[in-house]
Amino acid sequence: MKVLFQGKKSFQKSLGIALLCIVLSAPAYSQSQEQGGPDNHKFLYGIHLGFTDNQFDLYSTNGGLIASQDGTLHTDGSHYHARGFRLAVIGEARLGRCFSLRVMPGVSLFRALKLESVRGEVPVDVKFHPYRWGKVEPYLTSGLGYGYDFASSREDSHNYIKPLNAHDLRYTCGLGVDWYTRYVKLGLELKAGFGLLPPNTSGINSNSLSYFHNGATFCLGLIIEG
């Protein structure tokens, strides 16, 4: 498999192995629960694979222009989009007929310009599902999420744009639909996250050329639970 990001190969390999172990262990743990379909389980476990659209702003420490990999120049404070993906595991507990509590720890990755982001995220959502028609159940979500950007510790700051905020706190909201089968529950979800922390410029290193601040993030994801 082609390495997604340059450098930090050992970290990427370890991260990939850890994610694979988590993804494989979640369905196995789910199967050890009481027999029956997902309707009979008070606790559900699964995986989430999503494709993201990430908004961000650029900041230049020298007030100049920032050159992208294709040679295009961008001004300080410009607003851009970058596409990436997210992989997470899910733990969901039913709190009654209409509510569930859901935790979705995972990793998000995206790349644009000279910007690379590898973020660990732990969102906690309340899921509201008041109606169900046959095997189909629509729902709404709302919650908070904590994130840490591993790119903030990158040493080679001259070749890469680093994040202003290593730590992030976000408000999340979304909507989706679950489809119940005999053994698993399939879901399709659209989710948005909005940062609650302003850009932290106090730690800017004048030796680095530029930084970025994360804006709103939108994710379309596929969920499998059992």
N, C-alpha and C positions, 0 to 999 in steps of 0.2 A: 504494500500500500504506500502510495506517495506521501511523504511527510508533509503535513499541512503547513507548518510554520518552519522557517529556517532557524537554526540554532536551537539550543536547549533540547537536543534530541533525546538525551537520557531522561529528562523530565517528561517529555511527551510519551516516551515508551512506558515509563512507570505509570503515568496517568491513564494510558490506554488499557494497560493490564488491570489496573484497579477498577476502571469503569466496566470492563468485561466481566470481572468477578461479581460486581454488584448487580449487573443486569442479569447474569445467569442465576444468582442466588435468590433474587426476589420472586420469580415464578416458582422456584423449587420450594421456598418457604410457604408460599401461598397454597401449594398442593398438600402441605402437611396439615392444613386446617380441616375442620369438619367436612364431611362429604356433602355434595350438593352444589348447586350453581351459585353465582355471586349474590343472588337474593338471600341466601341462607347464611351469609358471612357478615358478621358485625365489623370485621376488619378486612380491608382489601389491600392487596399489594400488586404493584405492576411497574411498567416502564413508560416513559414518555419520550418521543422523538419529535422535535419541532424545528421549523425553519423561521428565522428571525429577520426583522428589518430594524436596524439599529441607527438611531440618530445621534450625532455628536457635533461638537464645536471644536475648532482648532484654535490654539493659543501659541503665539510665537514669543519667546523671551527677548528676542532682539528687535521686535517690532517690524520685521521684514516679511518677505514672502516665503511660503512653504512649497517646496517642489515635490510633486508626486512622482511615482515610478514611471509614468508615461511622459514626464517632462512638463506637465501642466503646472502653472503657478497658482497658488491659492492664498488669499489674504487672511490676516489674523481675524479670528472670530467667525470665519465662514461656517455655514451649516451644511452637513452632508449626511448621506445615508450609506450604510454598509450592510450587506446580507451575510448571514451566518447560520449556524444551527445550534441546537440545544439538546443534550441528552441527560435524562434524569430518571431517578427511581421514585416511586410513589408509595406513600402509606396513607390510607384513608380510613377514618373511623366514623361510623354512623352515629349521629346524635339524636336520632328520632326519624320520623317519616320524612320530614322536609329539609333536614340539615345534616351536613357531614363536615368533619374537620380533616383537612388534607395537608400533608407535608410533601414537598417535591424537591429534595436536594439534588443538585446536578451541576453540570458544567456547560457554559456557553462559549462559543468561539466565533470570531469573525476577523476579517482582514480587509483593509482598504487603504489606498495611498501607501505610506510607510507605517501605517498604524496596525498593530496586532493586539488582539485582546483575548485572554484566556481567563474567564471569570468563573469562580466558584459561587454558587447561589443556593440559598435556603429559603424559599418562599413558604409561608404558612397561610392557607386560605380557608375561609368558611364557604362552603358550597350549599347553595339554596336550590332545591329541586322539588317544587310543590306539586307538579303535575306529571302524570305518566299515561301514555297511550299505548297499550299493548307492551311491546318490547322497547319502545322509544321513550326516553326521558330527557327533556331539555333542562338546562340548569344555568345559574348565574354564580359567579365567584367574586369574592372581595377579600383582600388581606394585605399583609406586609411581607417584604422579602429583604434579607440581608445578602450582600454580595461582596466578594473580595477579588480584585483584579491582580492576577499573578504577574502581569506585565509591568506592574509598578516597580518591581524589584529588578528589572532588566538592567544589566550593567552597560550594555552597548547603547547608550542613549543618543549617540551621534547619528546612528543609522535608523533609529526607530522613534516614533512618536509615542511618548509615554502618557498614561492617564494621570490627570490631576488628583483624582480621588482614588486611593487604594481601596478604601472602605466605602460601601454604598448602602443606602437604605431606600427602599422603594415602596410606593403604594401600588398594588396590583388589582386589576379587575378583569373580568372576562365573561364569556358566554360559550356554551357548548351544548352538545347532545350526546347522550349515552345510548348504546344499543346493546341490549342484553341477549346473550346466547346461552346455550346450556351450560358451558363450562367457564366462559370468560365474559367480561364486559368491554366493549369497544367504544371509544370516545373520540370525537373530533372537537377541538377547542380553539377559539381565538382569544388571545390574552394580551393585555397591554400593561406595561410597567412605567411608572413615572417617578423620577428621582426626587427625593425630599431634601437632599443635602446640596448646598451651593458649591461652586468650584472652590477647592482648597488651594489657593495660590501661595500659602505660607511656606510650603516645602519645595518650591520651584528651584531647580538648580540652574544657575546662569550658564553653566557649561553645556547644557542641553539646548537644542535648537527649538524644540516645540513640544507641546503637550496637547491632550484632548480631554474634553469633559463629556460624559455620557448624557444623552437626552432621553427622550421617550423610546421605548422598545416595544415592538409588536411581534407576537409569535403565533404561528398557526401550527398546531401540534396534533399528533396521533397518540392516543392513550390505549394501553391494553392492561386490564386489571383482572384479578381472579382471587 
